[in-house]
Amino acid sequence: MKKLLLLVASLVVMWANSASAAIIVTLDSVGTDLSNSSLIDWVYRAELQPTQSMTESRDFFTVYDFPNILNAQFNLSKDPLVAGHTFALSQAPIGLTSSLVAPPDSPAIGNISVSLTGGGNIAPTGHAVTLGNLIVQTTTKETVLGWFSGQGQLTANDSVAGNTGRVEVPAAIPEPATLTLTLVGLIAVGALSVRRRSLG
């Protein structure tokens, strides 16, 4: 019973955090740069959540603590709500952070902040909007999963909404060879089960 209560409590906290989140950052991929195999590209996706908006020259998101940053860029998504807007990147040991949150941040390691700087406000209606991809290039493949924070506005009353959290990492997708081996194993187990039933 105690475990069930803990599980319910953690789900409620997760739901509350996601319900009040302005911007969510997900790590989409990590891989060797195509033009230089000694460099690593970290590709993050930033989404503005429903019931939130971004106000020009006021709102942003930050991904914290990248060791050995070489460069970074932000590519806008093709969502019509984002088209025509401009974003600026800044890199600093202390990243932009909403006054409403306090994520862990090591002042000795660089942060990347992405701010809405032009094109007016962005206000999704009923669904999350992908703002774009933040691509950070580093010289080492140290684990950069860390924390992010975001600042937006509650659409209903234009009050500041700040959130923070661990960078989300999608579940790994098995490679085709792994899927084939799994399928062969399941067929073998099924055949063995049928054989035992027919003998017994």
N, C-alpha and C positions, 0 to 999 in steps of 0.2 A: 504493500500500500504506500509506503514511504517513497519507493522508487517511482511509482505512478504519479504521486503528487509533485515530485521534483521534475519529472518529465513535463507535466502540464504547466508548471511554473515557468520552466525554461522556454516552452513554446509560446506562452503568453508574452514573455519578455521579448522574444524574437519578433512576434507579430507586432507588438507595440513599437519596437525600433523601426521595423520596415514601414509601418503605417505613417510614422512621422519623418521618415527619411526624405531628404531633398534630392540627393544625387547618390546613386549606387555605382561603385567601380568594381569591375570584374576583370580578372586576368584571363584573356582569351588564349594567348599562346606565348611560348618562349622558344626561341630557336636561333640558330646561327644565321648571321646576316648573309644574304645571297651574294653580295659583292665582296665581302671580306670575312672569311671563316673564323678569324680570331675575334670577331665582335659578336655580341649577343643582342638580339632584338626582343624586347618585352612589349607585348601588345595588350593594352588595356582598353576596355569598353566602358564608357560613362553613360549612364541613363538618368534622365530627369524623371522623377516619379509622378504619377497622377496626383492631382490636387496641389501640386507645387508649380512654381514658375521661377524663371531666372530673370533678374533685372539687370539691364546693361550697366556696366561700371560698378556693380555692387556685389555680384555673385560669382562663385568660383568653386572648384574642387581641387584638392591637393592629394598627391600620393607621396608618402613619407619614406625617407631613409633608403635611397639608392646609393650603394657603393660604386665608385668608379664610373660616373656618368660621362659619356663622351658627347652625346647630343640628344635632343628630343624634338618631336614634332607632334602637332595635333591635326588630324584629318577629320573634317566635318563629315557627318553621316549624310545620306541622300534624302533624309526625311524632309518633306516640304516645310515643316515648322522650323527647321534649322537653317535651311537655305538662305543665303544673304546675310547671315550673321558672321561676326568675326570674333575670334578668341585670341588671347595673348598668353604666351607661356612665360613663366619666370622660374628661375632656379636659384634656390638659396638654402643655407643651412637651417633656417627657421622658415617653414612654409606658411603661406596664408592659412589662417585657421579662424573659424567662426568663434566669436566670444561665447557661444553657447556650449561648446564642446572642448574637450581637452584630450586629444589622442596622444599616445606615446610618441615622442619625437626626440631623436638624438641630435643635438646641435652640431655634432661632428660629422654627420652624414647628410648629403644633399637631398633636397626635396624638389618636386616639380609641381607647380601650381598652374592651373588653366583657368583664366578669367574671361567672362563674357564682356567684350569691349565695344561692340557695335552691332547695329541691325535691330535694335529695340529689344523688347522683352520676348521670352519664349514661354508659352503657356500651353502645355498639353491638355487635351480634353478627354478624360476618361481612360487614358492608357499611357504607359511609360513611353518616353521618346528617347531614342538613342541620339546623344549629342555628337558622338564621334569616337575615334580611336586615338588614344595617346600612345605613341611609340617612343620608347626610351631605349637608347643604345648604350650598352655598358661594355667595358673591356674584360669583365670577368663574369662567370656564371654563378656568382654567389646567389643564394636564395633571396629574392626580393619579393616577398609576399606581403609583409608588413601591414600598414594601416593606411586608411584614406579618411578624408573628411570632406564635407560639402556644405555649401551655404546656398539656400534658395529662399523663396518666399511662399507662404501659404496663400494659395489663390483666393481663398474665401475672404481673408481680411488683410492681406499684404503684410502680415507680420513676418519677421525673419525666422527661417527654419534652418537649424544647423543639425548635422548628423555626423557620426563617425562610426567606423567599424573596421573589421579585418577585411582585406581585399578578398573578394570571393573568387574561388577557383572552380571552374566547371569540372564535373566528374570526368575522369579519363575515359576516352572511347577506345575499346580494345582494337588492336590492329587486326586485319583480315586473317593473318596466320593464326592468331590466338582464337578468333572466332571459329575457324575451321577445326582446330584441335578440340575445342569445346564441343562442337557439333558431333565430331567423330566419337568422342568419349561418351556423350549422351546416347548415341545410337548403339554403341557397344553395351552400355549398361542396360538399355531397353531390351536388346536382343538376349542378353544373358538372363534377364528377369523372365522373359517369355519362355525361354528354354527350361528354366527351373520349374516354372508352373506346369509346363507340359510333361515334364518327367515326374513331378510330384503328384 
